[in-house]
Amino acid sequence: MAPYHFFTRHGGVSSGIYASLNVSHGTGDDPRNIEENRARIQQRTGTQRLLSANQIHSDRVYVDSGELERSHEVEGCDALISNQPGTALMIQQADCQAVLLHDPVEGVIGAVHNGWRGSVANIIARTVEQMVRRFTTEPANLQASISPSLGPCCAEFINHKKELPEAFQRFQVTKNHFDFWQISAAQLRESGVRSESIHLPEICTSCSDDFFSYRRAVRQGHPACGRHASVICLAAES
């Protein structure tokens, strides 16, 4: 698979509730800290460009064709796809999933910010469709990785009858808890990705202090928190 990195919250310069590798400009952290943290991620990945999305819980996909020469945060979308060597695509998280996609045949990568609203809108399918249409990806060739994110142990939705479609009921594990890892795996399979090509670490960000978690922050009485990063890269041409 193309190199991918599930970064923890450790190894950055931010402090307090943002300690320490916070990558989000929308959290209230010092922008200078965020830029340094992003620079550290880019150095770790060894890429020339780091693209991210401002993440608005939509089903919109940005198609990168190299028009942005430098690192950039794209407005108005929640998924990114690229075939540009030396590019890293970054998703910012605090319980939501990053779904990272790689087509090794056509040399294309994708990164999806997938919260529960993204699951309802099936942004995974939308992203795969764009990879097929723009870059002739065969879904059966895709490798997919679902990042550490909110697990079924903590994914409580007390208003699920209003918020979630009936089709999600088969992923309900208790009265109000749902397995969104398996929802995403099912949506990948329905998009043509092979089961054996779906990688799922099954690490809950709400349970693990190694990651930022909005739900854990709310339980602790301070809903502001940082965002850790999941990144997928295309190597630079030699």
N, C-alpha and C positions, 0 to 999 in steps of 0.2 A: 504493500500500500504506500501511497505518497506519505512522506513524513507528517505525522500529526502529533500534537502536543496537548495534553490536558493539564494545564497549569493549575497549581494550587493557589492559595492566597498568600503564600510565603515567598520571600526573596525580593521584595520591593522596598521602596523608600517611604511609603505612606505610613501614618501613625494613627493611634486611637482606634475608632471603629472601622477605619479604612486600612488598618495594618494587614498586609503591607504591599502586596502586588495588585493594587486596585487599578483597573484599566479604564474606568468609565468616567467621562466628563460630566455625566448627569447626576452625580452622587453628592456633590458639595465638597469634595476633596479639592485640595490645591491643584490647579491645572499643571503646575510645574512638576508635581509629584507624578501625575498621571502620564505626562510626556516622558519622564524618565523611566517609569515602569514599562511603558510601551516600547521605548528604545531598548530596554533589557530583553523584552520578548523578541523583538526583531533581531537583536544580536544573537540570541539563543537559536533562533530558527535559521540564521544565516541568509536572509532574503533581502532583496533590494527594496521591496514595497510591502507595506502592511495595510490591507484594506479592511475596514470594518463598516458596520451599519449602525445607524442611530436607533434602530430597533423599536418599532411602534406597534408591535403585535398585529402585523398585517400579513397578507400572503404575497407580498410583492417581492420580486426577485430582480436583483441588479446583475446585468451581464457585463462583465469586464472584458473589453477588447483592447486594452492598453492605452486608452485615451488619457487616463490619469497617470502622469509620469512619476508622481511621488505618492507617499503614503497618504491616505485620505479616509475620512469617515463619510459614507454615502448617506444622504438624507432619504427618508421615506421608503425604507425597505427593511426586510428581515432575513433575506437570504442573498448570498453572493455566489456567482460562478465565474470561473476564469480559466483560460488556457494560456496565460502569460507566464513564461518561465521567470523564476526569481520572485514570484508573488506569494504572499501569505494572506490567507483570509481568516479573520478573527471574529469570534462570537463572544459577547460579554454576558456573564451569567451570575445569578444568585438564586438558584433553584431551577430555572428553566433549562431545557436541554440545548446542547449543540449537537446537531446531526451533521457529521463530516462525511463527504462523498468523494470518491476518487475513481475516475475512469482511466485505467492504465493504458488502454488501447489508443484512445484519442488524445490523451494527455490533458485531461480536464479535471478540475477540482470544484467542489461546492461546499458551502458552509451555511447551515440553517439555524436561525434562532427559533426555537420551538417551545413556546410556553403552552399552557392549556388552550389558549385562544388559537394559537398556531395549529395545534392538533385538531381542533374543531374545524378550522378552515382547510386542513390538510395541506399545509405549506410544503410538506415533504413531496407530495405528488406534484405540486406546482413546480418545485425546483427540478425534479427529475424530468418533467415535461420540457422545461426550458433547456436542460442539458441535451435532450434528444433533438429538439428543434434547432437549437443554435449550433451545436457541435457534433451532431450525428452520433451521440452516445447510444450504445445498446445497454438498456438497464441491467441485463444479465451479466454485463461486464463490471458493474459497479461494485466497489467495496464501500461499506458503510460502517461508521462507528458512532454510537450513541454515548455521549459524555456522561460523567458523573452529574447527577441532577436529582430532583425530588423523587424519592422512591415511593413504592406503594405503602410503606410503613407510615409515611408522613403526608401523602397526597390526599388530604381530606377536603371534600367539597360538599358542604352542608346544603348548598343550593344546586346540587347536581341535576335535579330534575328540570331546572330552568336553564342551566348553563351548558350541560353536556347532551349530545344527541343520544337517542335510544341505542344506536349501534355500539356505544361505549359500555353498555351495561354488562356485556360479557367479560369486561376487564375490571369489574367491580369486585374487590377482594373482601371488603367488609361493608357495613351499612353505608358509610360515607367515603370510603377510601377506594382509589382507583390506581391501576398499574399502568402509568403512562409510558414506561419503558416498553411494555408489550404492545401498547397502542401504536407506538412509533414503529416497532418491528413489523407489526401487521401492515401498517401503511407503506412501509418500504417493500414488503413482499407483494402487496397489491400493485405497486408501481413497477414490478418486474425484477426487483433485486432478489437474488437467491438467498435462502435462509442461511446457508453456510458462509455467506459473505457479509453477514450482519454481526458486528462485534459490540458487545454490551458489558461494560465492567460492573454494573449493578452496585454502584457506590452512591449512597444517598447524601446529598449536600447538606440537608437539614440535620442529619445525624453526625456528620463528620466536621470537626472544627478546622479541618484543613482547607475548607472551602467557605466562601461567603454564602450566606443563606438569608433570604428575606424572611422566611417563615420563622427561623430561629431567632432573628433579630426582633421580630414582633413579639415572640414569646418572652424575650428578655426585656421588653419595654422600650426598645429604641429601634424603630423600623428603618432608619437610615443605615445603609451598609454599603460596602464596596462591591465590585464585580470582578470575579476572576475570569480567565480567558481560556478558550479552546481554539486551537489554531491548526489549519491544514495548509501545506505548502507545495508548490511546484519548484523543483530544483532549477537553478539557473543553468542556461546552456553553457556547456564547456567549450 
